[in-house]
Amino acid sequence: MKTIIVCLVISCVFITGCTTNEKITEEKYSGFLNDYSNLRPDPKDADTLAYRTPNINWQKYTNVMVDKVTIITPEDQEQNKGDLLVAVSDRYRELIREKVSQKFNLVDKAASNTIRVQPAITGVSESFGDREFYQYLPIGIVVTGAARTSGLSKENVRVMTEIRVVDSLNGQILVKAIDLKAGKEKQDKDSEITLQDVEPVLEQWAQRMTNILNELRVKGHN
């Protein structure tokens, strides 16, 4: 699928999100990671596909820089929820920066001993009982007519991310992952998705990534 890539500034922190029964399948790959062939299920999180490059000297990485969040949307869909996309991307980066700064030196430029975090938001969906609707942003923000008339009063918002962690100087992939999480349960089935609906998921991703990177540095090698 051809995509328009919209880069928006963002920041990041972490809360607990819910698991989802929806599986990450190839049709949900956005292309952001380029190569998905070596991703494997994370034994600690059934929703996550991940890869870590072996034999990395993690102890040398004392600094972290965080790129702008990339939002990927199909080329043929109108970007009709720009304000929400900006809010989501800003909050995501804010949370990442906030969390990693508690364990690493936060920097803004590539340098030696520096990890570069490259996050993307690649999908938002709403689930309606036994019916699940997955669409790439931003069209996924608007509930379809069929879903609105399903008669169910509560739906879950789901958010999907792809993320790369690389060496800031040579671009070597250190970690990459895809995750799909359920956010808050909507109390009003006719309401549109808000930042508050997805913020717990953004927080979870930010905290979990920080924890993993810090654990790898403490151990020295993965």
C-alpha positions as CSV (number, residue, x, y, z in Angstrom):
1,M,0.0,0.0,0.0
2,K,1.3,3.4,-0.9
3,T,1.4,5.7,2.0
4,I,1.7,9.4,2.8
5,I,4.1,9.8,5.7
6,V,3.3,12.7,7.9
7,C,6.0,13.6,10.5
8,L,4.8,15.4,13.5
9,V,6.7,16.5,16.6
10,I,5.9,14.3,19.8
11,S,6.9,13.5,23.4
12,C,6.3,10.4,25.7
13,V,5.3,8.8,29.3
14,F,3.8,5.4,30.3
15,I,0.5,3.9,31.7
16,T,-0.9,0.4,31.6
17,G,-2.9,-0.6,28.5
18,C,-5.0,-3.6,27.8
19,T,-4.2,-6.6,25.7
20,T,-6.1,-7.3,22.6
21,N,-7.2,-10.5,20.9
22,E,-6.7,-9.0,17.5
23,K,-3.5,-10.4,15.9
24,I,-0.9,-8.4,14.0
25,T,-1.0,-9.8,10.5
26,E,1.0,-8.9,7.4
27,E,-1.7,-6.7,6.0
28,K,-1.3,-4.4,9.0
29,Y,2.4,-3.8,8.3
30,S,2.8,-0.1,7.2
31,G,6.2,-0.4,5.6
32,F,7.8,1.8,8.3
33,L,10.2,-1.0,9.4
34,N,11.1,-2.0,5.9
35,D,12.0,-5.6,6.8
36,Y,9.5,-7.6,8.9
37,S,10.9,-11.0,8.2
38,N,12.8,-11.4,11.5
39,L,10.1,-10.2,13.9
40,R,9.0,-12.9,16.4
41,P,6.3,-12.9,19.1
42,D,7.5,-11.5,22.4
43,P,7.3,-14.1,25.1
44,K,6.4,-11.4,27.7
45,D,3.6,-9.8,25.6
46,A,1.4,-11.8,23.3
47,D,0.4,-8.6,21.4
48,T,4.0,-7.7,20.4
49,L,6.2,-8.8,17.5
50,A,9.9,-7.8,18.1
51,Y,13.5,-8.3,17.1
52,R,16.7,-7.5,19.0
53,T,20.1,-7.5,17.2
54,P,22.4,-10.0,19.1
55,N,25.8,-9.2,20.5
56,I,25.3,-5.5,21.1
57,N,27.4,-3.8,23.8
58,W,24.5,-2.0,25.5
59,Q,26.6,-0.6,28.3
60,K,28.1,2.0,26.0
61,Y,24.7,3.6,25.4
62,T,24.2,6.4,27.9
63,N,22.3,8.9,25.8
64,V,19.0,8.7,24.0
65,M,17.5,11.0,21.3
66,V,13.9,10.7,20.2
67,D,12.8,11.5,16.6
68,K,9.6,13.1,15.6
69,V,6.7,10.6,15.5
70,T,5.7,9.4,12.1
71,I,2.0,9.0,11.3
72,I,1.3,6.8,8.3
73,T,-2.0,7.1,6.4
74,P,-3.1,5.6,3.1
75,E,-2.5,7.8,0.1
76,D,-6.1,7.8,-1.0
77,Q,-7.7,8.8,2.3
78,E,-8.5,12.3,3.4
79,Q,-6.7,13.5,6.5
80,N,-9.8,14.8,8.3
81,K,-8.7,14.6,11.9
82,G,-5.5,16.7,11.9
83,D,-5.9,18.1,15.3
84,L,-6.2,14.7,17.0
85,L,-3.2,13.4,15.1
86,V,-1.1,16.3,16.3
87,A,-2.2,15.8,19.8
88,V,-1.5,12.0,19.7
89,S,1.9,12.5,18.2
90,D,2.9,15.3,20.5
91,R,1.9,13.3,23.6
92,Y,3.6,10.1,22.4
93,R,6.9,11.8,22.0
94,E,6.5,13.8,25.2
95,L,6.0,10.6,27.1
96,I,8.9,8.8,25.5
97,R,11.3,11.7,26.3
98,E,10.0,12.0,29.8
99,K,10.5,8.3,30.6
100,V,13.8,7.7,29.0
101,S,15.2,10.9,30.6
102,Q,14.8,9.1,34.0
103,K,17.3,6.4,33.0
104,F,19.4,8.0,30.2
105,N,20.8,11.4,29.2
106,L,18.3,12.9,26.8
107,V,20.0,14.6,23.8
108,D,18.8,16.2,20.6
109,K,21.7,15.4,18.2
110,A,23.3,12.2,17.0
111,A,26.6,11.4,18.8
112,S,28.6,8.5,20.0
113,N,27.1,6.3,22.7
114,T,23.6,7.5,21.7
115,I,20.5,5.5,21.0
116,R,18.1,7.0,18.5
117,V,14.4,6.1,19.0
118,Q,12.2,6.3,15.8
119,P,8.5,5.8,16.7
120,A,5.5,5.6,14.4
121,I,1.7,5.5,14.9
122,T,0.3,3.2,12.2
123,G,-3.3,2.6,13.1
124,V,-6.3,3.3,15.3
125,S,-9.3,1.1,15.4
126,E,-12.6,0.6,17.3
127,S,-14.0,-2.9,18.2
128,F,-17.7,-3.5,18.4
129,G,-18.4,-6.7,20.3
130,D,-17.6,-9.6,17.9
131,R,-17.0,-7.1,15.0
132,E,-13.6,-5.5,14.7
133,F,-12.7,-2.6,12.4
134,Y,-9.1,-1.9,11.6
135,Q,-8.2,1.1,9.6
136,Y,-5.1,3.2,9.2
137,L,-5.1,6.8,10.6
138,P,-6.9,9.1,10.3
139,I,-10.0,7.5,8.7
140,G,-10.0,4.9,11.5
141,I,-10.9,7.7,13.9
142,V,-14.4,8.0,12.4
143,V,-16.8,5.1,13.3
144,T,-18.5,3.6,10.2
145,G,-22.2,3.8,9.9
146,A,-22.6,0.0,10.3
147,A,-20.7,0.2,13.6
148,R,-22.8,3.1,14.8
149,T,-26.0,1.1,14.3
150,S,-24.7,-2.1,15.8
151,G,-26.7,-1.5,19.0
152,L,-23.7,-1.9,21.3
153,S,-23.2,0.8,23.9
154,K,-19.4,0.4,24.5
155,E,-16.4,-0.1,22.3
156,N,-12.7,-0.3,22.8
157,V,-10.2,1.9,21.0
158,R,-7.1,0.1,19.7
159,V,-3.8,1.7,18.7
160,M,-0.9,0.3,16.7
161,T,2.7,1.4,16.7
162,E,5.9,0.4,14.9
163,I,9.2,1.5,16.4
164,R,12.9,1.3,15.6
165,V,15.8,1.8,18.0
166,V,19.0,2.4,16.2
167,D,22.6,3.5,16.8
168,S,22.5,7.3,16.2
169,L,25.7,7.4,14.2
170,N,25.7,4.3,12.0
171,G,22.0,3.6,11.9
172,Q,22.4,-0.1,13.0
173,I,19.1,-1.6,14.0
174,L,19.3,-2.4,17.7
175,V,15.6,-3.2,18.4
176,K,12.4,-3.0,16.3
177,A,8.9,-3.9,17.2
178,I,5.2,-3.7,16.3
179,D,2.5,-3.6,19.0
180,L,-1.3,-3.4,19.0
181,K,-3.0,-2.5,22.2
182,A,-6.5,-1.7,23.4
183,G,-7.1,1.6,25.0
184,K,-10.0,2.9,27.1
185,E,-13.6,1.5,26.8
186,K,-15.8,4.1,25.2
187,Q,-18.9,4.9,27.2
188,D,-20.7,6.6,24.3
189,K,-20.6,4.5,21.1
190,D,-21.4,7.6,19.0
191,S,-18.5,9.7,20.2
192,E,-15.3,10.2,18.3
193,I,-11.9,9.0,19.5
194,T,-10.1,11.5,21.7
195,L,-6.5,11.7,23.0
196,Q,-7.7,10.5,26.4
197,D,-8.9,7.3,24.8
198,V,-5.4,6.4,23.5
199,E,-3.2,8.1,26.1
200,P,-2.9,5.0,28.4
201,V,-1.6,3.0,25.5
202,L,1.0,5.7,24.6
203,E,2.2,5.7,28.2
204,Q,2.5,1.9,28.3
205,W,4.7,1.8,25.2
206,A,6.9,4.6,26.5
207,Q,7.4,3.0,29.9
208,R,7.9,-0.5,28.5
209,M,10.5,0.7,26.0
210,T,12.4,2.6,28.7
211,N,12.4,-0.5,30.9
212,I,13.7,-2.8,28.2
213,L,16.5,-0.4,27.2
214,N,17.6,0.1,30.8
215,E,17.6,-3.6,31.5
216,L,19.7,-4.3,28.4
217,R,22.2,-1.6,29.5
218,V,22.4,-3.1,33.0
219,K,23.0,-6.6,31.6
220,G,25.6,-5.3,29.2
221,H,24.6,-7.6,26.3
222,N,21.4,-9.2,25.1
